[in-house]
Amino acid sequence: MTGSAPLRLRLDGDALTANWRWLAAKSGAAACGAAIKANGYGIGARGVLDRLAAAGCRDFFVTTWDEARALGSLPDGVSLSVLHGVRDEDMAEAMASRARPTLNTVEQVKRWKQAGGAPCDVMVDTGMNRLGLAVQDVADGLLDGLNIDTLMSHLASADEDVPQNERQRKAFTALAGQTGARRMSLANSAGICLGPDYHFDLTRPGLALYGGVPRREAVGHIAQVAHPEAQVIQRRRIGAGESVGYNATFTADRPMELAILNIGYADGYLRGFSNRGSAGGGRFPVIGRVSMDLIALCVDAEPGLGEGDWVPLDYDLPTASAQSGLAQYELLTVLGGRFERVWR
Ligand SMILES: *Cc1c(COP(=O)(O)O)cnc(C)c1O
């Protein structure tokens, strides 16, 4: 199971599955899918797909055909949607694939119709002004003749209590019955927490599957999935008045024991954790600046900790987000290629 990398991401499959089950229960009568784009938010899309499919998840979402291909063959009964739709150069692959494109533009709709009308999904923009067709395009009959599995829209501010949520919900509800779509889907992780009016037929959580807490309603129900652990390369003692790391941003006011760990900003442990992050459940504060490949921890609390020992970084997403100034999403997607990803 473990190779020789001095840096690993311990992945808790039970926590992943439990998070999905909570989101599925919260989704009520709606089916609960899973966004596994960006390599499963940095965790490993295939590992996530296998575990969630085994738990009963049937609907998965990736961004591009590259991501769809990288997943390999899909388990029976599993549906995959490619959120960015189809470019000309995707068409051959899309036609041969079991995955469906999510059509977002007038051009994409024309392209897919010309190719013969295989099942597709459609994204309608209801006020985020990011990706998707206009509500008016639907009213004008643009979608007539398409074989639509899921009609989607995406909430811009579901993690906040703002009138935009209700406006988007109303605009989306008004599309019901206008397209022949088999299903309607609006809610991401935060949207699930907004309640049954937002669930429609299918929900699409991402962040909360992976340990992110999108809104207060989810506090206490979402477990951490990704646990970074790094090995100690060196232990050292510094005296009062000595400084640590680039630009000497920390100066010791007393003698101190340090452990130097094999992790840095090149691994996604970004400089926002400088003098703010911690490890070992708060027992080992990060001292000085995060380097590209190294950090220093104060390990006064653990006299026995030495070269070659593994140290768990504190990476509970809401806490780490407050410490580092990074979004919970970013904390996951920045985790780099030098981590050995180990499921348990
Ligand atoms: C990423 C994404 C999701 C998942 O959103 P979370 O906030 O991570 O739950 C759902 N739908 C679409 C269209 C997305 O792009």
The ligand as an SDF file (V2000), in Angstrom:
LIG
                    3D

 15 15  0  0  0  0  0  0  0  0999 V2000
  -18.6050   22.0250   -9.3860 C   0  0  0  0  0  0  0  0  0  0  0  0
  -20.0500   21.9470   -9.6880 C   0  0  0  0  0  0  0  0  0  0  0  0
  -20.9420   21.3890   -8.7740 C   0  0  0  0  0  0  0  0  0  0  0  0
  -20.5230   21.0140   -7.3560 C   0  0  0  0  0  0  0  0  0  0  0  0
  -20.4610   22.1790   -6.5770 O   0  0  0  0  0  0  0  0  0  0  0  0
  -20.0070   22.1760   -5.0380 P   0  0  0  0  0  0  0  0  0  0  0  0
  -20.1470   23.5940   -4.6220 O   0  0  0  0  0  0  0  0  0  0  0  0
  -18.5840   21.7070   -5.0120 O   0  0  0  0  0  0  0  0  0  0  0  0
  -20.9090   21.2450   -4.3160 O   0  0  0  0  0  0  0  0  0  0  0  0
  -22.2580   21.2370   -9.1640 C   0  0  0  0  0  0  0  0  0  0  0  0
  -22.6780   21.6460  -10.3870 N   0  0  0  0  0  0  0  0  0  0  0  0
  -21.8440   22.2000  -11.2830 C   0  0  0  0  0  0  0  0  0  0  0  0
  -22.3780   22.6250  -12.6070 C   0  0  0  0  0  0  0  0  0  0  0  0
  -20.5110   22.3880  -10.9640 C   0  0  0  0  0  0  0  0  0  0  0  0
  -19.6930   22.9730  -11.8460 O   0  0  0  0  0  0  0  0  0  0  0  0
  1  2  1  0
  2  3  1  0
  2 14  2  0
  3  4  1  0
  3 10  2  0
  4  5  1  0
  5  6  1  0
  6  7  2  0
  6  8  1  0
  6  9  1  0
 10 11  1  0
 11 12  2  0
 12 13  1  0
 12 14  1  0
 14 15  1  0
M  END
$$$$
